[in-house]
Amino acid sequence: MAASTHIFQAPKGMRDFFPEDMAVRRHLEQAWRSASIRHGFAEINGPTFEHLDLYTIKSGEGIISELFSFQRSGGDTDYALRPEFTPTLARMATAKGRSLPIPTKWFAIPDLFRAERPQKGRLREHRQWNVDILGVVGPEADAEVIAVAVAALRGLGLGPADIRVRISHRGAAASMLADLGVANDRMSDAFNLIDRREKLPPEVFAEQAAELGLDETDVTRLGEMICTRIPAVQSPTTIADRHGLPADSVNELETLSTELDRRGLLPFCDWDLGIVRGLAYYTGTVWEIHDAAGTFRALAGGGRYDHLVELFGGPSIPACGFGMGDVVLGLLLADRGLIGGDEMLLARPDVFVLSSGIDEAEAMLIPLSTALRDIGLHVRHTWKASRNIGKQFKEASNCHARLAVVLGDEVGDGAVVVKDLDAGAQFDVPLRDLSTWITRRLAGGASPA
Ligand code: HAM
């Protein structure tokens, strides 16, 4: 049969990960995992697909229209690839029921699938770090999850001049929308519209606002409201006074302000009435992290969802958390020059073993590499036929090896030359001492002369 000339490509909006891309992914995940663990969160995961209903119940129209749903061949049960992790987490909490420890602090790093129109910062598959606290009703939990998000971003080199945590409250937004005349049963649609406003041309926005009962003056007032943003070092009452926000939402934001302050986070945060979040289950504080210049889409989003576990049949457990995707974060870090050097990203070999090509060296190349790998070292050697030492040194330095072990003429006498490629220093080392010598050198200890 003739070979097919068809060239396959990854499906639209999906990504291939070459080694350098995997290195970036690992770099982000390390920062996420480290921040989660330092704050006392335990890692969980769930299935890649769930029953379709799990998402149609309470995630909201935005997510439902982006589902990849399917049935097993010959089956009639509807499934969907997970577009977000929160419903899975709520289902898992429900399964634990009353045995769920209070508080429960969980994190997860799932791959998620959304049939969005692929564009800068939005793909059809992304990896999303989720951090959630269940069982704590007060704003100290909201502050704690914000602290975890900021800790990871700081660990990646970003500061308050790069990222802003924009915080609002659904209760405050709902009260302002109600003032404008939005009916209670259309509130979720109104949140959805505000959340999507940057994707819509102004005339479409006005048209959809009119469907919610807003006239031209109301749309102008709505525009003013959603543009209101002040640094969180100022009290949230500054905004509350201007917009007549309800006392209970403002009290929550004030307590949150104190909790953020205790964690040194206020310089990273803004109060921003334009943040309402598109997902239907949020009930109180809502927030997103954006790059400070507003060049990219949101890096992260989250908030309080106090009724979701109960809605799934579990006990009444308050909850809050966030999701942070790898796509926009990767773009922002690249923009700031904080990723890209393969020295930082690709795993550096501890040792590169070189052979001069003499019989004794050739006989030792693989057994020595194996022995060093067996004691836990990352070891490489050339795969080329040439035994030109200069070329092998070039290979060693191209992959940023720390040490080069040269199997040369002295091998027969039980000795090798070791070059510390970082320090540029060279040593004669007896073969019998080699592993101890290397381990001490790599640990920064003094090398035997
Ligand atoms: P979300 O705002 O839909 O929230 O997503 C959170 C983050 O995931 C976004 O800010 C963005 O960085 C990333 N993200 C979302 N969709 C895409 C996409 N199509 N391509 C690339 N990145 C994307 C949630 O999913 C909530 N379940 C988060 C949460 C957890 N709330 C409470 N706990």
Boltz pocket constraint, residues with backbone or C-beta under 6 A from the ligand:
constraints:
  - pocket:
      binder: B
      contacts: [[A, 83], [A, 84], [A, 85], [A, 86], [A, 114], [A, 116], [A, 121], [A, 122], [A, 123], [A, 124], [A, 125], [A, 126], [A, 128], [A, 130], [A, 131], [A, 132], [A, 279], [A, 289], [A, 298], [A, 299], [A, 300], [A, 301], [A, 302], [A, 303], [A, 320], [A, 321], [A, 322], [A, 323], [A, 324], [A, 325], [A, 326], [A, 327], [A, 328]]
      max_distance: 6.0
